[in-house]
């Protein structure tokens, strides 16, 4: 949304669509502090299809936002960048 919110179902649908279209790369410029098995499954389906999945590592290096306070250093990375099958940038 314009407020920066997204629902897992929408993200999964977008990843599945890109996978079905044989996208070479999926860029996920988003992040959350929540592990989400449904999102991870969609990412893994994409990877199995040969699609490279890249995600933003987060915007918490300075730890100057409330959202960042509970993330662990160093880096204070977020999901989906924390998933092993994703390249974090």
C-alpha positions in Angstrom: 0.0 0.0 0.0 1.0 3.7 0.0 1.6 3.3 3.7 4.3 0.6 3.1 2.1 -2.3 4.3 1.8 -5.6 2.4 0.0 -8.9 3.0 1.7 -12.2 2.6 -1.0 -13.5 0.2 -0.3 -10.6 -2.1 3.5 -11.0 -2.0 3.2 -14.8 -2.6 0.8 -14.1 -5.6 3.4 -11.7 -7.1 6.3 -14.1 -6.5 4.3 -17.0 -8.0 3.3 -14.9 -11.0 6.9 -13.9 -11.6 8.0 -17.5 -11.2 5.3 -18.7 -13.7 6.5 -16.0 -16.2 10.0 -17.5 -15.8 11.4 -14.2 -14.5 15.2 -14.3 -14.2 15.3 -12.1 -11.1 12.8 -11.1 -8.4 13.6 -8.0 -6.4 11.9 -7.6 -3.0 12.5 -4.1 -1.8 10.7 -4.7 1.5 11.3 -6.1 4.9 9.8 -7.4 8.2 11.0 -8.7 11.5 8.7 -11.7 11.2 9.7 -15.1 9.8 7.0 -16.2 7.4 7.0 -19.8 6.2 4.4 -19.0 3.5 6.6 -16.3 2.0 9.7 -18.5 2.3 7.9 -21.3 0.4 7.1 -19.0 -2.5 10.7 -17.8 -2.6 11.9 -21.4 -2.6 9.5 -22.3 -5.4 11.0 -19.4 -7.4 14.6 -20.5 -6.6 13.7 -24.1 -7.7 12.5 -22.6 -11.0 15.9 -21.0 -11.5 14.8 -17.4 -10.5 17.3 -15.3 -8.5 15.6 -13.7 -5.5 17.1 -10.5 -4.1 15.8 -8.6 -1.1 16.7 -5.4 0.7 18.7 -6.1 3.8 16.8 -3.4 5.7 17.0 0.2 6.7 18.0 -0.2 10.3 21.8 0.3 10.3 21.5 3.4 12.4 18.8 1.9 14.6 17.0 5.2 14.7 13.4 3.9 14.1 11.2 2.1 16.6 10.8 -0.9 14.3 14.6 -1.4 14.4 14.9 -1.6 18.2 14.3 -5.3 18.5 16.5 -6.4 15.5 19.8 -7.8 16.3 23.1 -6.3 15.4 25.2 -6.4 13.3 23.3 -5.1 10.4 19.9 -5.4 11.8 18.7 -7.3 8.8 15.1 -8.2 8.1 13.2 -10.9 6.3 13.1 -11.9 3.5 16.8 -11.0 3.2 17.5 -13.3 6.2 16.3 -16.3 4.3 19.2 -18.5 3.2 17.9 -18.7 -0.4 17.8 -14.9 -0.8 20.6 -12.6 -1.8 20.6 -9.7 0.6 21.6 -6.2 -0.7 
